[in-house]
Amino acid sequence: MDEFSNIGQIPMLDVLISTIRSRGMSLNIVLQNLAQIKNLYKDTWEVITGNCDSLLFLGGMEQSTLEYISKMCGKTTIDNRNINESRGQSGSFSLNYQVLGRDLITPDEVGSLKGRECILKIRGCNPFRSRKYDIEKHKNYKQLSDATKSNWFNIEDRGKKQEEQFFKDVTQVTHVQEIDEIEII
């Protein structure tokens, strides 16, 4: 659902989205940031996002979204080694190892992703940072309206093409019967 936030609130979406999943169907919600869904579904936005199996972050600067993506990515551990040495009459040396936890990616790092990078989280998998797919390299790109204006959809042209196809499909009429009266039963 592209432009999800512009179509208004869908009644009972928090219930419907789990029903949709149980029927083997899917719903793709496209948002610019989380503030949009929080605004529309104040009390149930987490139920809705929680029923989504994947999340693709293409970039943005809205703070609550950056924090959400950071938390979604989780934590990692880092090894920290400190070496202290003092030189004097009674010189000393100490070596200290620590294992520290930190966000895998902090909100400011999420906001600093390059324009060609994205973060993808799929249920059951660790999140990963990737390069965005360059759609112009797809073998069928030339069929999109982005590639050429002749591929733009026009409802009037569609009707004409269907009519033309109908008459192409009619090959030969062998018998026409005239009806003088219609009997209504």
C-alpha positions as CSV (number, residue, x, y, z in Angstrom):
1,M,0.0,0.0,0.0
2,D,2.1,2.9,-1.3
3,E,1.1,6.2,0.3
4,F,-0.4,4.3,3.2
5,S,-0.6,7.3,5.4
6,N,-2.5,9.3,2.8
7,I,-5.5,6.9,2.4
8,G,-6.7,7.4,6.0
9,Q,-7.3,4.9,8.8
10,I,-8.4,1.4,7.8
11,P,-10.9,0.3,10.5
12,M,-9.7,-2.7,12.6
13,L,-6.4,-3.0,10.6
14,D,-4.7,-4.4,13.7
15,V,-7.1,-7.3,13.6
16,L,-7.2,-7.6,9.8
17,I,-3.4,-7.8,9.4
18,S,-3.1,-10.9,11.6
19,T,-6.1,-12.5,9.8
20,I,-4.5,-11.7,6.4
21,R,-1.3,-13.5,7.5
22,S,-3.3,-16.6,8.6
23,R,-4.9,-16.8,5.2
24,G,-1.5,-16.9,3.5
25,M,-1.8,-13.4,2.1
26,S,0.4,-10.4,2.6
27,L,0.1,-6.6,3.0
28,N,2.9,-4.3,2.0
29,I,2.8,-1.0,4.0
30,V,4.9,1.8,2.6
31,L,5.7,4.7,5.0
32,Q,8.1,7.6,5.0
33,N,8.6,7.2,8.7
34,L,7.0,5.7,11.8
35,A,5.5,9.0,12.9
36,Q,3.0,8.5,10.1
37,I,1.6,5.2,11.4
38,K,1.8,6.4,15.0
39,N,-0.4,9.4,14.0
40,L,-3.0,7.2,12.3
41,Y,-3.0,4.2,14.7
42,K,-2.1,5.8,18.0
43,D,-3.0,2.8,20.2
44,T,-2.4,-0.1,17.8
45,W,0.6,0.9,15.6
46,E,2.8,-1.6,17.4
47,V,0.4,-4.5,16.8
48,I,0.4,-3.6,13.1
49,T,4.2,-3.3,12.8
50,G,4.6,-6.4,14.9
51,N,2.6,-8.4,12.4
52,C,5.0,-7.5,9.6
53,D,7.6,-10.1,8.8
54,S,10.0,-7.7,7.1
55,L,11.0,-4.1,7.4
56,L,13.1,-2.3,4.8
57,F,14.5,1.1,5.9
58,L,15.6,3.2,2.8
59,G,16.7,6.2,4.8
60,G,15.3,9.1,6.6
61,M,15.9,11.6,9.4
62,E,12.8,11.4,11.7
63,Q,14.2,10.7,15.2
64,S,11.7,8.1,16.4
65,T,12.2,6.1,13.3
66,L,16.0,6.2,13.7
67,E,15.6,5.0,17.3
68,Y,13.2,2.2,16.3
69,I,15.6,0.9,13.6
70,S,18.5,1.1,16.0
71,K,16.6,-0.9,18.6
72,M,15.3,-3.4,16.0
73,C,18.9,-4.1,14.9
74,G,19.8,-5.0,18.5
75,K,23.1,-5.0,20.5
76,T,26.6,-6.3,19.9
77,T,29.6,-6.8,22.1
78,I,33.0,-5.2,21.6
79,D,36.3,-6.1,23.2
80,N,38.0,-3.3,24.8
81,R,41.7,-3.4,25.8
82,N,43.3,-0.7,28.0
83,I,47.0,-0.5,28.5
84,N,48.4,1.7,31.2
85,E,52.1,2.3,31.7
86,S,53.7,4.7,34.1
87,R,57.4,5.5,33.9
88,G,59.0,6.6,37.0
89,Q,61.1,5.3,39.9
90,S,58.7,2.5,40.4
91,G,57.3,2.1,36.9
92,S,54.2,0.0,36.5
93,F,52.3,-1.6,33.7
94,S,48.7,-2.8,33.6
95,L,46.7,-4.5,30.8
96,N,42.9,-4.6,31.2
97,Y,40.4,-6.4,29.0
98,Q,36.7,-5.7,29.0
99,V,33.8,-6.9,27.0
100,L,31.3,-4.1,26.4
101,G,27.8,-4.0,24.9
102,R,26.7,-1.4,22.5
103,D,24.0,-0.8,19.9
104,L,24.8,-2.7,16.6
105,I,24.0,0.6,15.0
106,T,23.2,3.8,16.9
107,P,20.3,6.2,15.8
108,D,22.8,8.7,14.5
109,E,24.6,6.0,12.5
110,V,21.2,5.0,11.0
111,G,20.5,8.6,10.1
112,S,24.0,8.8,8.4
113,L,23.4,5.9,6.0
114,K,24.6,6.8,2.5
115,G,21.9,7.4,-0.1
116,R,22.6,4.0,-1.8
117,E,22.4,2.0,1.5
118,C,19.5,0.4,3.3
119,I,18.8,-1.8,6.3
120,L,16.7,-5.0,5.9
121,K,15.2,-7.0,8.7
122,I,13.4,-10.2,8.0
123,R,11.7,-12.2,10.8
124,G,14.0,-15.0,12.0
125,C,17.1,-13.4,10.5
126,N,19.7,-10.9,11.7
127,P,19.3,-7.4,10.2
128,F,21.7,-6.5,7.5
129,R,23.0,-3.4,5.8
130,S,23.0,-3.5,2.0
131,R,23.2,-1.5,-1.1
132,K,19.9,-0.5,-2.7
133,Y,19.0,-2.3,-5.9
134,D,19.6,-0.2,-9.0
135,I,16.3,-0.8,-10.8
136,E,17.7,0.5,-14.0
137,K,19.8,-2.7,-14.2
138,H,16.8,-5.0,-14.1
139,K,16.2,-6.8,-17.3
140,N,12.6,-5.6,-17.5
141,Y,13.3,-2.0,-16.6
142,K,12.6,-0.9,-20.2
143,Q,9.0,-1.9,-19.6
144,L,8.5,0.7,-16.9
145,S,7.1,4.2,-17.4
146,D,10.4,5.5,-15.8
147,A,12.3,4.2,-18.9
148,T,10.0,5.6,-21.5
149,K,6.8,7.7,-21.5
150,S,5.1,5.3,-24.0
151,N,4.8,2.9,-21.0
152,W,2.6,5.2,-19.0
153,F,-0.8,3.7,-18.1
154,N,-3.8,5.5,-19.7
155,I,-7.3,4.1,-18.9
156,E,-8.7,5.4,-22.2
157,D,-6.0,3.6,-24.2
158,R,-6.7,0.5,-22.2
159,G,-10.4,0.5,-23.2
160,K,-9.5,1.1,-26.9
161,K,-7.0,-1.8,-26.8
162,Q,-9.5,-4.1,-25.2
163,E,-12.1,-3.2,-27.9
164,E,-9.5,-3.8,-30.7
165,Q,-8.6,-7.1,-29.2
166,F,-12.3,-8.1,-29.0
167,F,-12.8,-7.5,-32.7
168,K,-9.6,-9.4,-33.5
169,D,-10.8,-12.4,-31.6
170,V,-14.2,-12.5,-33.5
171,T,-13.2,-14.4,-36.6
172,Q,-16.5,-15.4,-38.4
173,V,-20.2,-15.1,-37.8
174,T,-21.9,-18.1,-39.4
175,H,-25.6,-17.5,-38.6
176,V,-27.7,-14.7,-37.2
177,Q,-31.3,-15.4,-36.1
178,E,-33.8,-12.6,-36.0
179,I,-36.1,-12.4,-33.0
180,D,-39.5,-10.8,-33.5
181,E,-40.8,-11.1,-30.0
182,I,-39.3,-11.7,-26.6
183,E,-41.4,-13.9,-24.2
184,I,-41.0,-12.9,-20.6
185,I,-41.6,-15.8,-18.2
